[in-house]
Each structure stands twice: as structure tokens, then as C-alpha cells.
Amino acid sequence: MMYKSIFARSFSEHEQKKMGCGAFIGCLIIAFCICAFFSPSLAPLPTRELKFATGINLKMLRNTVEASKPQNLSTVEASNPPNLRADVITMESQIICNFTEAASDFCEMHGDIRIHGNSSTIFVPGFNLEDTFTGQNSLGIKPYARKGDEGAMETVRSFTFSPEMPGCTSNHSVPGIVFSIGGYAENNFHGFTDVVIPLYLTSRKFKGQVKFLLADKNARWTTKFKIILEKLSNYKAIDIDKEEGVHCFPRIILGLEKHKELNIDPLKSPHYSMKNFREFLRSSYHLKREYAITLRHGEKKRPRLLIISRKRTRAFMNEQELVKMAQNLKFDVVLLEAHSNLTEFSEVVNSCDVMMGVHGAGLTNLVFLPNNAVFIQVVPLGRLEWLARTDFGDPSKNMNLRYLEYRIEQRESSLIQKYPPEDIVFKDPYLIQRRGWSDFRSVYLDNQNVKLDVRRFRATLVEALRMLSM
């Protein structure tokens, strides 16, 4: 009451009303500021458990490291420092990188992530990456899944990181995946094993709600794999190299996860397999046959055999003789060279029960074969068995296919016309290999053709028929 009395004596009634209104408004402003400062963000970042291979050298980077975590796992989180640009939203950012895989390095970033394609720079607020990326990573990351191959990686663009935050010119509400289609990607085998399968493995979980940022864009590659890109993403791919503006994403993945050649390791990705991938291909290309023919005694069904023809190297020198022998075994024979129109060629492959060919990129089309089909790989001279099995033999077994391998003899190789029988080319291919890959490739891959002994090879086709009757 005393306070009210003093107040009344000091101010007129009209002035008291004005001051009361002002005090009320001031209280509202103070209350609003307190709530804005202490309340959680209206749109908090989604949290999820990032599942990378937990190898002993896996690096998970954050600004502060908990002492209780193992030494091989380090974690870093950062908020925007106060001196950043005013248009940067204050929100927590996170980056997790895996440098331990044999074929690829890849990083996943959450938060306010920005990318300037023309300079190949990714902006992550609040990070000092100079002390984090050491050794081969200090110059950035090349998002192509063949990191140990210098020949492939020299044509791949490198992406670096920066804590600076330029203004956004394009805002995106879905994640982005940055990957290169440089390297050897134009080769059919490498197109699948270095890009398509890793891209499927990395992006399928987003169910189309993801944008692809293509580095080292190649028009032939994007045309060839157009259907696959459209099935994995609901958005038009961005040629990121040519982008002069800054694209802002809530999440960016740089690089693709790759396990093995033409394969998916179920131990690393329990939710995905080559079986899933082949089902995805059948659906994408509207392929009709899920299973190969089953031969039963007394039925007159004729299995369909596809012979992958080659013209320049590792070609069959007696194709017609081979076709005639197979027809005598009651095969319907298709002799065709693999080509880049996957819509057409995948349909041909899927219509066949047996596919055969000399080791080479054309055999990659085995991914379109129906389940239980027989795949026959002809292995040239040069002790190429390890390469043949790594690239196609072992992968085919995870595709629900039956695998047969035919190793040619010296008399079936065109090399016998160039070198004497006692030459080191025949006696010690490993010595040629030690001279370097270019010498080895020149002798055994680029300058060798095959003339099959049809009588000897006949037993392999008979075994294929037996497999189809199982």
C-alpha cells in the first residue's frame, strides 16, 4: 500500500496508465526472449545410429572425444561459432568418416551442410579439419570406389572441407549423395562394381528421397544407366562440377560404400544382398523371368544359350563351330556382342538359361540372368584364375547362379602363333606380371584370342544341361 501511495503522488492517473501498459509490454518481450533462448530448437536434427563397419581403424570425428570410448573410435560434434555469417542457422553439425575400407573412403555429414560444386568444397560449420584428415586424406576425398588404383583415381575430382559458411543459393530438403563417374566407370564391369552396386548400397535406404550430385559427369554413362538412376532417386541428378552456386542440404554423403568386386557383403550390410540387387534390376528393367528352365526327363524343352561375342580381343576364333556343337546338344543358341543399351540387352540375357563367354567386361551382364541359370566363364592363358574368380566366379555364387569355369589349354590360345612353346609367356606368367600391369595386360588380355577345342568344351555344356535338370 505504501508503494502504491508513493507511486500515486509521483505520477498523474493518465501517466500511471501509460507506464502500466509499457511495463506489461516490456514483460512480454522479456518473457519471449527467455523462452527463445532456453527452449529447444523448433526443428531439431533427426538422430539415427550410423552403421559403418566397426573396423579397428574406423575414424568417427567429433570436436570432443569421450575418454571412455575406444581409441580407434573418435567422435566430434560442433555448433556454429558465434563469428559465422548471420545467415547460418545455429544448429549442431556432425561428420562421420570411414577410411578403413579397401576400395573407398566415404563420409556422412548431418546438420547445416553446404557444397560449392565448382570448387569441389563442402562446408561443415565449426570444424577444424586440418588436424583431422591426415596422410592421403589431407588433400581431400575422391568419391570413387577404387581408391588403391592410381590409374583410376587420377581422373577423379577431389573434394575438400571448409568451416567457412557462404550463403545458400539453393536449398534442399532431402539428403544429397556425392559420387564420381570418372575412373574406369565407362567400362561395363567397372560401371557396375565401382558405381552402380555401391550406389544401390548407399542410397536404397532413402527410398528415392535423395538427390545425386554427379562429379566427373559422363553423358554416355548417365544415358546407359538412366533407368537405374531414376529408380534410386525421385529427383533429377545434379552435375555438381558445373554448379557455381552453393547448395545447402540437411545431410550429405560423400563417396559410396563398396565391399567386394561385383558383390555385397551381408556381414557389413545385413539388410541388402546381391539377391536384393538382382530383384531391383528385374523390377527396374521389367524383366519377365525370375527362374531359369528346369529340364525334366521326357520333355522336349530346349534351353537357351547366350554366347557373349567379342570382336577386338579375347574373341572366339571359331564361333560358328561352337554354335553348331551347342545346337547339336539341343540348345537354342544366341550369339551376340554386349552393348550399352541395357534395356535391350538385359532382356536378351534374362531370356537365357545359360550364358558363356571369355573373361571380360561383357560377362558383367550375368546380373540379368534368371535365378538358377548357369554361368560359364572361359579363362584365357596367363594364370588368370584368381582374377576370373574374384571378378565373376565368386560373385555369381551370391546371385543364385550355377558357376562353371573352363580353363583353356596352350593349344587353344592365339599366343601359340606368336611365341614358341617354351617361351616365358607360357612357362611363367607371374614373371610377366612382375614387370608391371601394363605388360601383363598387353600380353594376356589385349592380345590374346581363343579357339576352343569344341570336343573338349562339349563336356562343359553337358554339365550345364545336367545342372539345369537338378
C-alpha positions in Angstrom: 0.0 0.0 0.0 2.9 2.4 0.8 4.4 1.6 -2.6 1.0 2.4 -4.3 0.7 5.7 -2.4 4.2 6.9 -3.4 3.5 5.9 -6.9 0.2 7.9 -7.0 1.8 11.0 -5.6 4.6 11.0 -8.1 2.6 10.5 -11.3 -0.8 11.5 -12.6 -3.5 8.9 -13.2 -3.0 9.2 -17.0 0.7 8.8 -16.7 0.2 5.7 -14.4 -1.9 4.1 -17.1 0.7 4.7 -19.8 3.5 3.3 -17.6 1.5 0.3 -16.7 0.9 -0.6 -20.4 4.6 -0.1 -21.1 5.6 -2.3 -18.3 3.2 -5.1 -19.4 4.6 -5.0 -23.0 8.2 -5.0 -21.6 7.4 -8.1 -19.5 6.1 -9.9 -22.6 9.2 -9.1 -24.6 11.5 -10.3 -21.8 9.5 -13.5 -21.4 9.6 -14.2 -25.2 13.4 -13.7 -25.2 13.9 -16.1 -22.3 11.8 -18.8 -23.9 13.6 -18.3 -27.3 17.0 -18.6 -25.6 16.4 -21.6 -23.4 13.8 -23.7 -25.4 15.0 -26.4 -27.7 15.1 -25.8 -31.5 11.7 -25.9 -33.2 13.1 -28.2 -35.8 15.8 -30.4 -34.1 18.0 -32.6 -36.2 16.8 -36.1 -36.5 19.1 -38.6 -34.8 19.9 -42.1 -36.0 22.5 -44.7 -35.4 25.0 -44.5 -38.2 26.0 -48.0 -39.1 29.5 -48.1 -40.6 31.9 -51.1 -40.5 33.4 -51.0 -37.0 36.9 -52.0 -38.1 39.8 -51.3 -35.8 40.9 -48.2 -37.6 37.4 -46.6 -38.2 37.5 -42.8 -37.7 34.4 -41.1 -36.4 35.2 -37.5 -36.0 33.8 -35.0 -33.4 35.3 -32.0 -31.6 35.2 -33.6 -28.2 36.2 -37.2 -27.5 34.8 -39.1 -24.6 37.5 -40.7 -22.6 35.5 -43.9 -22.2 35.4 -44.6 -26.0 37.9 -46.9 -27.6 41.0 -45.3 -29.1 40.1 -46.4 -32.6 36.7 -44.6 -32.4 36.8 -40.8 -32.1 33.7 -38.7 -32.3 33.3 -34.9 -33.0 30.3 -32.6 -32.7 30.3 -28.8 -33.2 27.9 -25.9 -33.2 28.3 -22.8 -35.3 30.8 -20.5 -33.7 29.4 -17.0 -33.0 31.5 -15.3 -35.6 29.9 -17.0 -38.6 27.7 -15.2 -41.1 24.3 -14.1 -40.0 22.5 -16.3 -42.5 24.0 -19.5 -40.9 21.4 -21.3 -38.8 22.8 -22.2 -35.4 22.5 -25.9 -35.3 24.6 -28.8 -34.4 26.6 -30.5 -37.2 28.2 -33.9 -37.4 30.6 -35.7 -39.7 31.4 -39.4 -39.6 34.1 -40.8 -42.0 35.3 -44.3 -42.8 38.8 -44.6 -44.2 39.3 -48.3 -43.5 37.5 -49.9 -46.5 39.9 -51.3 -49.1 38.0 -49.7 -52.1 36.6 -46.4 -50.9 36.6 -43.6 -48.4 33.3 -42.1 -47.5 31.9 -39.5 -45.1 28.4 -38.8 -43.9 27.5 -35.3 -42.7 24.4 -34.0 -40.8 23.3 -30.5 -40.0 23.8 -27.3 -42.0 25.9 -28.8 -44.8 26.8 -26.7 -47.9 28.6 -27.6 -51.1 30.1 -25.5 -53.8 30.5 -27.8 -56.8 32.7 -25.6 -59.0 35.4 -25.5 -56.3 34.7 -29.0 -55.0 34.3 -27.7 -51.5 32.0 -29.0 -48.7 31.3 -26.5 -45.9 30.8 -28.0 -42.4 30.3 -25.3 -39.7 32.6 -25.2 -36.8 35.2 -27.8 -37.8 38.9 -27.5 -37.9 39.7 -30.4 -40.3 43.4 -29.7 -40.7 44.3 -31.8 -37.8 41.7 -34.5 -38.5 42.3 -35.6 -42.1 45.9 -36.8 -42.2 48.0 -38.7 -44.7 46.3 -39.4 -48.0 43.1 -37.7 -46.8 44.7 -34.4 -46.1 44.2 -33.4 -49.8 40.5 -34.3 -49.7 38.4 -37.3 -50.6 37.8 -38.7 -54.1 34.3 -40.2 -54.2 35.1 -43.2 -56.5 35.2 -46.7 -55.2 38.7 -47.8 -56.3 40.9 -45.8 -54.1 44.0 -48.0 -54.3 44.1 -47.8 -58.1 46.2 -44.8 -59.1 45.2 -45.1 -62.8 41.5 -44.9 -61.9 41.8 -42.2 -59.3 43.9 -39.7 -61.3 40.8 -38.7 -63.3 38.6 -38.4 -60.2 37.8 -35.0 -58.7 38.8 -34.5 -55.0 36.5 -32.8 -52.5 37.9 -30.8 -49.6 36.2 -29.4 -46.5 36.0 -25.9 -45.0 34.5 -24.4 -41.9 33.6 -21.2 -43.7 29.9 -20.8 -44.5 28.9 -19.0 -47.7 25.3 -18.1 -48.3 22.9 -20.6 -49.9 21.8 -20.2 -53.4 19.8 -23.5 -53.5 18.1 -25.2 -50.5 17.3 -28.9 -50.5 15.0 -30.7 -48.0 16.4 -34.2 -48.8 19.9 -35.7 -48.4 22.5 -35.5 -51.2 25.0 -38.1 -52.3 28.2 -37.0 -54.0 29.9 -39.6 -56.2 32.1 -39.7 -59.2 31.5 -41.4 -62.5 35.1 -40.9 -63.6 37.8 -43.5 -63.3 37.0 -46.6 -65.2 33.2 -46.2 -65.0 32.7 -46.3 -68.8 33.8 -50.0 -68.7 30.8 -52.2 -68.1 32.3 -54.2 -65.3 33.6 -51.1 -63.5 30.4 -49.2 -64.2 28.6 -51.8 -62.1 31.2 -52.7 -59.5 32.6 -49.3 -58.8 29.5 -47.2 -59.1 26.1 -48.9 -59.6 26.2 -51.5 -56.8 27.9 -49.1 -54.3 25.3 -46.5 -55.2 22.5 -49.0 -54.6 24.1 -50.0 -51.3 24.4 -46.4 -50.2 21.1 -44.9 -51.5 18.5 -47.6 -51.4 17.6 -46.9 -47.8 16.3 -43.4 -48.7 13.6 -44.9 -51.0 14.0 -42.3 -53.7 14.1 -39.3 -51.3 17.7 -38.4 -52.1 19.5 -36.3 -54.7 22.5 -37.4 -56.6 25.4 -35.0 -57.1 27.5 -36.3 -60.0 31.2 -35.5 -60.1 33.1 -36.1 -63.3 29.8 -36.4 -65.2 29.9 -38.6 -68.3 27.0 -38.3 -70.6 27.4 -41.8 -72.0 27.4 -43.3 -68.5 24.3 -41.4 -67.4 22.5 -42.4 -70.6 23.4 -46.0 -70.2 22.3 -46.2 -66.5 19.5 -43.7 -66.7 16.9 -46.2 -65.6 18.9 -47.2 -62.5 19.5 -43.6 -61.5 15.7 -42.8 -61.9 14.8 -45.8 -59.8 17.1 -44.9 -56.9 16.2 -41.2 -56.8 13.0 -39.3 -57.4 15.0 -36.2 -58.4 17.0 -35.2 -61.5 20.7 -35.7 -60.9 22.8 -32.6 -60.5 26.1 -32.1 -62.5 27.8 -30.7 -59.4 31.1 -29.8 -61.2 29.3 -27.1 -63.1 27.4 -25.6 -60.2 28.7 -22.1 -59.3 26.1 -21.6 -56.6 26.1 -23.0 -53.1 23.7 -26.0 -52.5 22.6 -26.5 -48.9 21.5 -29.9 -47.6 20.4 -31.2 -44.2 22.6 -34.2 -44.9 25.4 -35.1 -47.4 27.1 -38.4 -48.1 30.4 -38.1 -49.9 31.6 -41.3 -51.6 30.0 -44.7 -51.9 30.3 -47.8 -49.8 31.8 -50.7 -51.6 32.5 -54.2 -50.2 33.9 -56.5 -52.9 34.0 -56.8 -56.7 30.5 -57.1 -58.1 29.3 -58.2 -54.7 27.7 -57.1 -51.4 29.0 -58.5 -48.1 26.0 -59.5 -45.9 28.0 -59.1 -42.8 28.5 -55.4 -43.5 25.0 -54.8 -44.9 22.6 -57.3 -43.4 19.6 -55.6 -45.0 21.0 -55.8 -48.6 22.4 -58.5 -50.7 23.2 -59.3 -54.4 19.9 -61.2 -54.4 18.1 -57.9 -53.4 20.1 -56.1 -56.1 19.1 -58.5 -58.8 15.5 -58.3 -57.8 15.9 -54.5 -58.1 17.3 -54.9 -61.6 14.5 -57.2 -62.7 11.9 -54.7 -61.4 13.7 -51.7 -62.9 14.0 -53.2 -66.4 10.7 -55.1 -66.3 12.4 -58.5 -66.9 10.0 -61.4 -67.1 11.9 -64.4 -66.0 12.7 -65.0 -62.3 13.9 -68.6 -62.8 15.7 -70.5 -65.5 14.3 -73.5 -67.2 14.2 -76.8 -65.3 14.8 -79.8 -67.6 12.8 -82.9 -66.9 13.2 -86.3 -68.5 11.0 -86.9 -71.4 10.2 -83.2 -72.0 11.2 -81.5 -75.2 12.2 -78.1 -73.8 15.3 -76.6 -75.3 17.4 -74.4 -73.0 18.6 -71.1 -74.4 22.4 -70.5 -74.5 23.8 -67.0 -74.9 27.4 -66.8 -76.2 28.9 -63.4 -75.5 30.8 -62.5 -78.6 33.9 -60.3 -78.6 35.5 -58.6 -81.7 38.7 -56.9 -80.6 40.4 -59.1 -78.0 39.7 -62.4 -76.2 37.5 -63.2 -79.1 36.3 -66.7 -80.0 38.1 -67.6 -83.2 35.7 -70.5 -84.1 32.3 -69.1 -83.1 30.3 -70.9 -85.7 31.9 -74.2 -84.9 31.0 -73.6 -81.2 27.4 -72.7 -82.2 26.9 -75.8 -84.2 28.2 -78.1 -81.4 25.8 -76.4 -78.9 22.9 -76.8 -81.3 23.6 -80.5 -81.6 23.2 -80.7 -77.8 19.7 -79.3 -78.2 20.5 -75.7 -77.2 18.8 -72.7 -78.8 21.8 -70.5 -79.3 22.1 -66.7 -79.3 25.4 -65.3 -80.4 25.6 -61.6 -79.5 28.1 -58.9 -78.5 27.3 -57.0 -75.4 26.3 -53.4 -76.0 25.4 -50.3 -74.0 21.6 -50.4 -74.4 20.8 -52.1 -71.1 17.1 -52.1 -71.7 17.5 -54.3 -74.8 20.5 -56.4 -73.7 19.1 -57.2 -70.2 16.0 -58.6 -71.9 18.1 -60.9 -74.0 20.2 -62.1 -71.1 17.1 -62.7 -68.9 15.6 -64.9 -71.7 18.6 -67.3 -71.5 19.3 -70.3 -69.2 23.0 -70.5 -69.8 25.5 -67.7 -70.5 29.1 -68.2 -71.5 32.0 -66.0 -72.6 35.7 -65.3 -72.3 36.7 -63.4 -69.2 35.9 -59.7 -69.8 33.6 -56.8 -69.1 30.7 -58.3 -71.1 30.3 -61.1 -68.6 29.0 -58.4 -66.1 25.6 -58.9 -67.7 25.2 -62.1 -65.7 23.4 -59.8 -63.2 20.4 -60.0 -65.5 20.3 -63.8 -65.7 17.3 -65.6 -64.1 17.9 -67.4 -60.9 19.4 -70.9 -61.2 20.8 -70.1 -64.6 24.3 -71.5 -65.5 27.2 -69.1 -66.0 30.2 -70.4 -67.8 33.5 -68.4 -67.7 36.2 -69.2 -70.2 39.6 -68.4 -68.7 42.4 -67.5 -71.1 46.1 -68.3 -70.5 48.1 -66.1 -68.1 47.2 -67.7 -64.7 44.1 -65.5 -64.7 42.1 -67.9 -62.5 42.4 -65.6 -59.5 41.1 -62.6 -61.5 38.3 -64.6 -63.1 37.0 -65.9 -59.7 37.4 -62.6 -58.0 35.5 -60.6 -60.7 32.8 -63.1 -61.7 33.2 -66.6 -60.3 32.7 -65.8 -56.6 30.1 -63.1 -57.1 28.0 -65.3 -59.3 27.6 -67.7 -56.4 25.9 -64.9 -54.3 23.5 -64.3 -57.2 21.8 -67.6 -57.0 23.5 -68.8 -60.2 25.4 -72.0 -61.0 29.0 -71.4 -62.0 31.3 -73.4 -64.3 34.8 -72.5 -65.3 36.7 -73.6 -68.4 40.4 -73.0 -68.5 41.9 -73.1 -72.0 45.0 -75.1 -72.8 48.0 -73.7 -74.6 46.9 -75.0 -78.0 43.6 -73.1 -77.6 45.3 -69.7 -77.3 46.3 -67.5 -80.2 49.5 -66.8 -78.3 50.8 -70.1 -79.7 51.0 -68.3 -83.0 53.2 -65.5 -81.6 55.6 -67.2 -79.1 57.4 -70.5 -79.2 56.0 -73.3 -76.9 58.9 -72.9 -74.4 58.6 -69.1 -74.1 58.3 -67.5 -70.7 54.8 -66.2 -71.7 53.6 -69.8 -71.3 56.0 -71.0 -68.6 56.0 -68.2 -66.1 53.1 -65.6 -66.5 54.0 -64.4 -63.0 57.3 -63.0 -64.3 55.4 -61.1 -66.9 53.1 -59.8 -64.1 56.1 -58.7 -62.1 57.2 -56.5 -65.0 54.0 -54.4 -64.4 50.3 -54.5 -65.1 50.6 -52.8 -68.5 52.9 -55.6 -69.8 50.8 -58.3 -68.3 47.6 -56.8 -69.7 49.2 -56.3 -73.2 50.1 -60.0 -73.5 47.2 -61.8 -71.9 44.2 -59.5 -72.1 44.7 -57.2 -75.1 46.4 -59.6 -77.5 45.0 -63.0 -76.8 42.1 -64.7 -78.6 40.7 -68.1 -78.0 40.0 -71.1 -80.3 38.1 -73.6 -78.2 38.6 -77.3 -78.7 34.8 -78.0 -79.2 35.2 -81.7 -78.3 36.9 -80.8 -75.0 34.4 -77.9 -74.3 31.5 -80.2 -75.1 31.8 -81.7 -71.6 31.2 -78.3 -70.0 28.0 -77.8 -71.9 26.8 -81.3 -71.0 27.4 -80.4 -67.3 25.4 -77.2 -67.8 22.5 -79.3 -69.0 22.8 -81.6 -66.0 22.7 -78.6 -63.7 19.5 -77.4 -65.4 17.9 -80.7 -64.6 18.6 -80.5 -60.9 
